[in-house]
């Protein structure tokens, strides 16, 4: 029986750029796989569902920042791989910008400026989760096509 090499071995074999793309690929896959699981009607245990929702929004935020924000000295961005990168799908970008706000307000921060009113917290519908997932996938696929 063979075992998988340790993480340190993989780190030595792959450049930081390749490792970054691995994690971005993983985030895109998580969004794809989690979106259909999130609507309340599925009857999932509430703690598991909450963890899935949080994972979905964290990965949406990661992918949105990677794909739609410009260069940053601290973080990897799509422009680090494709210097002239800008999505051609303005509608998807606008929806992802809105999704980033949802993720930031409801998952990532508990700052006084971003604490939502209870009336402001609405569970997205299955269609809304799917739209966010489709927008992430469409813009990510466009990026990957330019990367190739």
N, C-alpha and C positions, 0 to 999 in steps of 0.2 A: 504494500500500500504506500503510495506516495503522498506527501503532504505539501500543502501550498507553502511557498517561500514566505518568510516574515515580511512585514511592511517595510522594514529597513532595507531589505533586498530590493523590493520594488522601487523604493525611493531612489536607490542608487542606479537603477536601470532606466528610469524615466526622467526626462527633463521636467523642470517646473511647469513648462507650458503643456506638456502631455498630461501631467497629473492634474493640472487645472481643467483641461478639457474633459478628463475622466469624470471629475466632480460635477462639471456643468452637464455632461451627458446624463449622469445619475440624477441630478435635479430635474431635468426635463422628463426623464422616465418616471420619476416619482409623481410628478404632476399628472402625467398621462394615466398612471395606474390608480392614483387616489381619487381623481375627479368623479368617477362613477360610483365610488363607495360612500360618498359624503352625504347625500340627501337623507333626511331623517327617516324616511319611509323604509329604509333597509332594516331597521330594528337592531342595529349593532349596539353592543354594550356602550353606554354613554362615555365612559372613561376612554375606551379604545377609539370611539368616534372622535372625541375631543383631541386625542393625540394625532389622529389622521388629519383632522382639520388644521391643526397647528403645523404639521409637517407640510401639508399642501401649501399653506400661505407662506411659510418660511422659504420653501423652494420657489414659489412664484416671485417672491421679493428678490431672492438671489438671481434668478434668471432675468428678471426685469432690469435690475441694476447692471448685470453683465451685458445685456443686449442693447439697452437703450440709453445708458448714461455714457458720457464721454470719458476721456482718459482720467485716471486717478493714480497718484503716486503710490498709494497704499494697496489698492485692490486691482485684481485682474479685470479687464473689460474686453469686450469683443474687439475694440479698436487696437488692442495690443496684438491681436492676431491678424486683423484685416484693417490696416490703418485708415482707409476711407469708408469704413463700415457705417452705414445708416440704413435702417430698414426702409423698404419702399412702401410698406403697409402702414400708412398714417393712421388708419382707423384702429388697427390692432395695437399700435403703439399707444394711442390715446386710451384705449381700454386697459392696457397693461399699466399705464401710469395711474389709472384709477384703482386697479387691483393692488398696486404697490401701497397706495394710501390705506386701503383696507387692511393689508397685512401689517403695516406699520402701526396703525391705530389699535388693532385688535389682538395682535400676537406679539409684536416685537418690543413695544414700549409701554411703560406705565407712567409716562411723564404727565405732568399736570396739564400741559398744553394739548396732549393727545388723548386724554381719558375720555372715551365716548360717553354720551348720555345714553341711558338705557333705551330710550326711544330710537336711538340711532343704530342700535345693534339689531340687524335683521339677518336671519339665516338665509344665505343664498339658496336659490332654487337649483334643481338638478341642471336646468338649462344654463343658469349663470355659471355654475362650476364648469360645465362643459365648454362654455364660451371662453372662459379664462384659459382653460387647458388648450383649446384649439388655437387661441391667439399666441400662447407661449410656443406651441409646436410650430405654428406657421412662421413666426419670426425666427425661431431657432433653426428651422430647416433652411430658411433663406440665408442665415449666417453660415451654416455648415456648407451650403452650396458655394458660397464665395470663398470659403476657407480651402476647399478642395483644389 
